[in-house]
């Protein structure tokens, strides 16, 4: 789940709140890897999406400045994202009702922001969702195993690797 599919070039990535925090906070453990990925993506022309959901979460604690915003394409949460979010949440409900939902996961039926971001990444055609949130990664694994999302998760705690960050084969 952590690495992009070999040979699948990354044309677009959606950045999660935790990734932005890691990117902008020099004291975070994975800061250097997040910066490496970000620099590589911007130099390679990868479209970097920032959801309006992520912006709302981030700005609850501080401002996003122009120097970072100029690299991001703002992705409003729209109708087709809402429909995809509903279908992902329906899969969660079915798994809970069928007894296949991990006990460690939340048991509420609300459409979580993570699910909304998955819908946006999927519907926008992003090849990657960059996050520093392990719970979000586990939830994405649930949907990926069922073929409900088509992107990969890139966590910044992996050592920086240009091949991995761009989804290209080695050698």
C-alpha positions, -999 to +999 in steps of 0.1 A: +000+000+000+028+024+008+045+024-026+030+034-060+025+006-085+058+001-105+057+017-139+026+039-132+038+074-137+025+100-113+007+128-131-012+141-101-012+137-063-036+149-036-019+162-005-035+154+029-035+177+059-009+156+077+014+158+047+012+196+045+019+198+082+049+175+078+061+195+047+059+229+065+070+219+100+108+215+101+105+197+135+085+168+121+104+135+118+095+130+081+100+166+070+130+160+048+113+132+029+081+154+024+103+182+011+121+159-012+089+146-027+074+181-030+105+194-048+106+164-071+069+167-079+070+204-086+101+200-108+085+171-127+052+189-134+031+166-112-002+183-105-005+188-067-041+190-054-051+205-021-087+198-012-108+225+002-113+200+031-075+199+037-073+237+036-101+240+062-083+215+084-049+231+080-060+267+085-078+259+117-043+260+132-024+284+109-023+302+076-013+287+043+009+312+027+013+321-010+047+305-013+030+271-009-004+279-024+012+288-058+022+252-063-012+237-054-043+233-075-073+239-052-098+210-055-133+220-043-155+192-029-182+187-055-212+165-063-193+137-079-170+136-049-200+134-026-215+105-046-182+086-045-179+093-007-213+078-002-204+046-021-172+043-001-191+048+032-217+022+021-188-003+017-177+005+053-213+000+066-216-033+047-182-045+062-193-035+097-227-052+093-210-083+078-185-085+106-155-079+084-147-044+096-115-041+117-123-037+154-098-009+156-117+013+133-144+037+142-179+023+143-198+054+134-215+057+100-207+093+093-188+102+061-154+110+074-131+137+058-107+109+050-133+092+028-141+125+012-104+130+003-103+094-011-132+103-033-115+134-045-083+116-052-101+089-071-124+111-091-096+136-100-074+108-114-046+113-089-021+084-088-010+092-052-025+106-020+004+118+002-004+115+039+015+112+072-016+096+089-013+059+095-050+055+103-058+070+069-035+046+053-052+016+069-086+029+057-073+034+022-060-002+023-095-014+031-109+003+000-079-006-022-083-043-014-119-041-026-110-023-058-130+008-048-101+033-052-074+035-078-046+055-063-017+046-040-007+061-007+027+077-003+037+082+034+066+106+040+082+083+066+096+061+038+131+071+028+130+095-001+132+078-034+126+096-067+117+063-084+090+057-058+078+092-057+072+093-094+059+057-097+085+046-122+103+013-125+138+010-113+166+001-137 
